Amino acid sequence: MATSVIEICNSALVDLGEEGISSLADNTKAARLCNQRWAGVRDAVLRAHPWNCAAALAELAASASSPAWKWAASFPLPADCLRVLSVAIGGASLSAWEVQAGQVFCDQAGPLSISYVRRLEDPRLFDPLLCEALSARLAATLAYPLTASTALGQAFWAIYAEKLCEARGVDAREAAPMPAPAPTTWLAAKMGR
């Protein structure tokens, strides 16, 4: 587990064969690139997988204005929301909803309960696999600007994909299995229920 952004950046830089940095404000090309790319890479990696360490719950009140068409109500998302995982109302999962421009649209009056991936900025809260995925994606992103090697960048994209796959397996084992959906009327009739 990383204790700082610099530690994650240095992991990526060392993997690329570059010198580490002591601060994002260092006057080096590596530090400037890390400073420029860190927030975007962090948010993209957090959004790419429902990391347990970045999971959050919130209750949303309806907006005073409703969508122009298609949906009856809109609900502003929390400022730290990167990805909505599920939406419920009164404890029951909502099946018809969508996210647009920082809001959840649906046909319910609310309030809505959501499960979401939040922007997690403190590296001390990162799962170790998240740190490894961040380092790999940052290395992939910095490979060409620092080394002019597209092959190195592609290699780190593959490592990043492997880290996400590994995290899916680990995170899945840290929660109760999802219940099987109720059989449809057709399926229930076929099974003699």
Residue pairs with C-beta under 8 A, 6 or more apart in sequence:
1 124
1 126
1 127
1 128
1 131
2 8
2 11
2 123
2 124
2 126
2 131
3 123
3 124
4 123
5 24
5 38
5 123
6 21
6 22
6 23
6 24
7 123
8 123
8 131
8 134
8 135
8 138
9 20
9 21
9 24
9 34
9 38
9 138
10 20
10 21
11 131
11 135
12 34
12 134
12 135
12 136
12 138
12 139
12 142
13 19
13 20
13 21
13 30
13 34
13 139
13 142
13 146
14 20
15 135
15 136
15 139
15 156
16 139
16 142
16 143
16 146
16 147
16 152
17 147
18 30
18 146
18 147
19 28
19 30
21 28
21 30
21 31
21 34
23 31
24 31
24 34
24 35
24 38
25 31
25 35
29 145
29 146
30 142
30 146
33 142
33 145
33 146
34 138
34 142
37 138
37 141
37 142
38 138
41 134
41 137
41 138
41 141
42 119
42 121
42 134
43 82
43 119
44 137
45 130
45 133
45 134
45 137
46 54
46 82
46 83
46 117
46 118
46 119
46 120
46 130
47 82
47 83
47 117
48 164
49 133
49 164
49 167
49 168
49 171
50 83
50 85
50 117
50 171
51 117
51 120
51 127
51 130
51 167
51 171
52 127
52 171
52 174
52 175
53 120
53 125
53 126
53 127
53 130
54 82
54 117
54 118
54 119
54 120
54 130
55 85
55 115
55 116
55 117
55 118
56 78
56 80
56 81
56 115
56 116
56 117
56 118
57 113
57 114
57 115
57 116
58 78
58 81
58 113
58 114
58 116
59 111
59 112
59 113
59 114
60 75
60 76
60 77
60 104
60 110
60 111
60 112
60 113
60 114
61 75
61 110
61 111
62 73
62 74
62 75
62 109
62 110
62 111
63 73
63 74
63 75
63 76
63 103
65 74
66 72
66 73
66 74
67 73
67 74
67 105
70 105
71 98
71 105
71 106
71 107
72 106
72 107
72 108
72 109
73 105
73 106
73 107
73 108
73 109
73 110
74 103
74 104
74 105
75 103
75 104
75 105
75 106
75 110
75 111
75 112
76 102
76 103
77 84
77 99
77 102
77 103
77 104
77 114
77 116
78 116
78 118
80 118
80 119
81 102
81 114
81 116
81 117
81 118
81 119
82 116
82 117
82 118
82 119
83 116
83 117
84 99
84 104
84 114
84 115
84 116
85 114
85 115
85 116
85 117
86 93
86 114
86 115
87 93
87 94
87 97
87 104
87 106
87 112
87 113
87 114
88 94
88 112
88 113
88 114
89 108
89 110
89 111
89 112
89 113
91 113
94 106
94 108
94 112
96 106
96 107
97 104
97 105
97 106
98 104
98 105
98 106
99 105
104 112
104 114
106 112
120 126
123 131
126 134
127 167
129 163
129 166
129 167
129 170
130 167
132 163
133 160
133 163
133 164
133 167
136 156
136 159
136 160
136 163
137 156
137 157
137 160
139 156
139 159
140 153
140 154
140 156
140 157
140 159
140 160
141 153
143 149
143 150
143 152
143 153
143 156
144 150
144 152
144 153
183 191
183 193
